[in-house]
Amino acid sequence: MMMNISNRIFCIALLISTFTVVGCGTGVNLLSKSDDIQLGQKMQAQIAADPAHYPVLNNPNVTSYIQGIVNTIVSSPNVKNKDFRYVATVINDDKTVNAFAVPGGPIYVYTGLLKFIDNEATLAGILAHEITHVDHRHSSEQISQQYGLQILSSVIVGQTANNGILSQIVEYTTAAGGALASLRFSRNDERDADKTSFEDLMALPGRPWYPAGIKYFMIKTVPMEGKGSTSFSKNFSTHPPSQERLDAVNKQAKDAKLPEPNENQLKSGELQRMKAML
């Protein structure tokens, strides 16, 4: 049974008050896990319907290679939301060095990124970073912070249907030009994704990759920030690099007493064989 209007207004006012006080970077999330999955599916449909901006690489061998790494990372005991749909898609765009994920699991990797990196451990680190964004629901937290007051206000005036706030969020993200795929993560989100992705890789049985492999990507990209490279513009807008992040990854490796990696942990040969298929 629907609550009466006075009770509904009181509850929404309380939510707005809470959102206003703690909504800036403190993890307020107006979405459920089910909403994350549905929103991710809608974003998948938007991306699939826009091949001009997201030309999908039709190469099952490359996609299977990426998916295999994703599946191994998701098997880590540290990954909480294993019921999300962590499905990898490769975007055939050599000019863009980036990867991103949308709520509920879908992960997108550009061929420009695959050609830029030097070993599989780096790719595993980047994919683990994206998986953490999904697993810790960073995107839906950002959406809640961006659109929460608008959505909650629409509930007060009766514009939101009984299926919750998801339809309103989809409406707002679509009206914003599909901005969901380019949400800029906060510094806290990036720190969390860097820290947790390292821990996820550390926890894998047999430790198949050097857990700090993402540092090799950072070493190459940090000096490029602010130099106007269009290849890195999407990466810098969604995952701002910094010396602070690189220092933090190096500290994790040092604190964990990780020795310098060998080829068995870097797997540069495996990555080069995949690149030959692009």
N, C-alpha and C positions, 0 to 999 in steps of 0.2 A: 504494500500500500504506500502511495506517495505521501510524504510528510506534508502537513499543511503549510501554507505560504509563510506564516509568521515564523514557524520553526525552521523552515528552509532558509529564510533570510538571516535568522540568528546564526545558523551553522555556517553559512557562507561568509557572513561578517567575521565570524571567529577565524575561519580559514584565511581570509584576507588579512586580518590582523596578524596572524601567525606568519603568513608569507611576507608581510611587510617588515616584520621584525627580524626574521631569520632567513629570508629568502636569498640573501646575497652570499653565495658560495658556501652555504652550510648544509647542502644536501637535501633541501626540500624537493620532493618529487610528487607531483600530482597524478602521475601515471601508475597503473598497475603493471605487473609483468606481462599480463595478457595484452594490455594496451601497447607495450613495447613491441610485442610480436606483430600485432596488427598494423602498427605504424610502420614497422620495418617492411612488411609486405607491401604496403602502399608506396613506400619509397622505392622498393624494388621495381614495382610496376612503372613508376615515374621514370626511373633510370632506363628500364628496358624500352620505354616508349620514346626515348630521346637519344637515338644512335648518333646524332650529329655531335653531341657533347660526350656521350658515353658509348663509343663503338666497342662492342664486346668482341674479344678475341675468340674466334672459333677454332680452338686447338685443344682437343680433349686431353692430350698428353701433358701440356703445360698446366691446364686447370687441375688435372689429377695430381700433379706434383705439388701444387700449392695447397690443394685440399688435404693431401696427406700430412703436410706439416701442420696445418690447422687442426686436424683431427688429433694428432699427437699432443699438441699443446693443450687442447680442451680436455684431454684425458688426465691432465695434471690434477692431483688431489686438491690443489689450491683453487681451481676454477669452481665457483659456486653454482652458477646457473647453467648447468649442463643441458637443460631442456631448451635453451635457446637454439636457434637454427643457424649454426655457424657455417654458412655456405660461401665458398670463395668464388669470385668472378674476376676475370682478368680483363682490364680495359686496354684496348689496342691503341695506345697513345704514347709514342716514344718521346714526345716533347714535355710530358708531365711526369715529374718524379714525385710520386705521392702514393698513399694508400689511405683508405678511410673505411669506417664501419658505420652502419645505421642500427637503430634500436632493434633488439631481438635477434641479432646475430649476423646478418649479411655483411660480408667483408669484400672490399673492392681493392684490387692492386693494379697499378698502371704498369705497362710494359717499360715505360721510361724508368721506373724504380728498379725493375728487375735487371735492366741493362746497366744501371748506375752502380749497384752494389757489387761486392767482390766475393762474398762467400755466403753459404747457406745459413750460418749462425747469425749473420746480420739480418737475413730475411726472417728467420725464426724470431729474433728479438723484435722486429717491427710488427710481425703478425701477433706475437704475444701482447705487445703494446695495444694493438687494436682490439684484441679479444678482451683485454682488461677494460677498455672503454665500454664494451658491450656488457661484460659480466658485472661491472660496478654501476652500470646504467647512467653513465655520465651524460649521454646525449639527452635522455629524457629529463634529467635534472636541469640541463641547460634550457630545454624547451619550457619546462615549468617556470624557470626564472624569467625567460623572455616573454612568455605569453600568458603566464598564470593569472595575472590581475585582469586581463582582458577576458579570459575564459570564465573566471569566477564571476565577473561582473555580468557576463551574458547569462549565467545561471540565475542570477537575481531577477532579471527581467524576463525570465522564462524562455530564453532562446535555445537552451540546451535540452536535447531529447533525453529519454530515460537511459539510453545506452552510455551515459557518462560524458566525459569531456573530450573523448578521443576525436569525435567528428569535428569539434571546434578547433582542436589542435591541428588536425589535417587541413582544415579550412585556412587557418592562419599561416601554416607553413607553406601551403600552396600559393596563397596570396602573396607571400614574401618571395616568390620566385624559386620555390624549392630550396629554401635556404638551409634545410635540415642537413643536407649532405656537406655543407660548408660551415657548420657551426664551429666557432672558435672555442676550443676548450680553455678552461681557466688554468692558471699556473698550478693550482692544487690538483686539478684533473691530470695534468701532464706529469706532475710529480708522482701521483698515485699510480698512473699507468706505467711509468718507468720502474718504480719500486716493485710493484706487484708483478709485472711481467718478468722481471729478474727472478723473483721468488717462485713464480710458476715454472720457469725453466729449471731452476735449481731443484725443484721437487720431483721432476720427472725421473722415473726409474732409469738407471743407467746414464742419466744426464747426457742425452744424445748431442746437444749443442753447447758450446761455450755460452753460459748464461748472460754474459755481458756483451754479446755480439753486436747489440744495437749501437754500441759506442763507436764502431767503425763507420756507421752512417753519420753519426753526430760529428765525428772528426772531420768528415768531408763537407758537411753542410754548414756547420757553425760559421766558418769564415765567409760563406756566401751570403749570409743574411744581410739585407740592406743594400745589396749590390745590383738590384733590379733584374735579377734573372727570372724570366717568365716561366722557365721550367720548374722552378721551385716556389712560385707564387702561391699555389694551392696548398702546398705542404707548409709553408711559412704561415699562412692564414689560419690553418686548422691545428697545426702542431708547431708552434713557435719554438725554434731551436734556441739554445742558450748555452754558454759555457757552464752555467750553474747546473744544468741538467747533465752535461757530460761529466762534470766533477762528481756529481752524486752517483752516477753509474760506476765511475772508477772507484769511488769510496766503497760502494757495495761489494765490488769484486775484491778489493783489498781486505775489507772486514771479513769476507767469507774465506779469505786465504786461498783464493783461486790462483793456481799457477798459470803461467802464460799458456795459451791454448796451442794444441798441436793440430795437424790437418784432420785428424779423426773428429775433433770437436768443431773445427771451422767448416769442413766439408766444402771447400772452394771448388774441388773437382766436380761435385754433384751439381753445384750451381752453374758451372760453365757448360756442363752437358745439357742442362735445361735451356740455357741461353741459346745454344745451337739450334734449338727447336723453334725459337721465336722467328 
